[in-house]
Amino acid sequence: MNEILLRMKLVEKEKKYVDIAKLLNLEYQTLYYKIKHNSFTTEQATKISNFLELSEKERCDIFLPFD
C-alpha cells in the first residue's frame, strides 16, 4: 500500500482519514492499522476508491503492494 499517495489524494479532495473511517464504519485506530498493514478488503478498497474518485491507475498505485 502506498500511504503517501493516499494522503496526497486525501489532501487533493480536502478529506481526512477520519472521513474514511466514517465511510467504512471503523474506529480511527482500526483504519490506521489497516493502512499500516495493507489489510483492506476488496470491498473497503472499492469504497475508498469511489469516495476519493480514484482512477484505475490510482487504485492500483495506492492499494497494490509495491517495493
DASUL-V546606 format. One record per pair of residues at least 24 apart in sequence whose C-alpha atoms are under 7 Angstrom apart, sorted by sequence separation. I is the first residue (numbers start at 1). J is the second residue. D is the distance in whole Angstrom. If there is no record, write none. Layout:
{{I;J;D} {I;J;D}}
//
This chain:
{{20;48;7} {3;35;7} {1;38;6} {13;52;7} {6;62;6} {5;62;6} {2;61;7} {3;62;7} {2;62;5} {1;62;5} {2;63;7} {1;63;5} {1;64;6} {1;65;5} {1;66;7}}
//
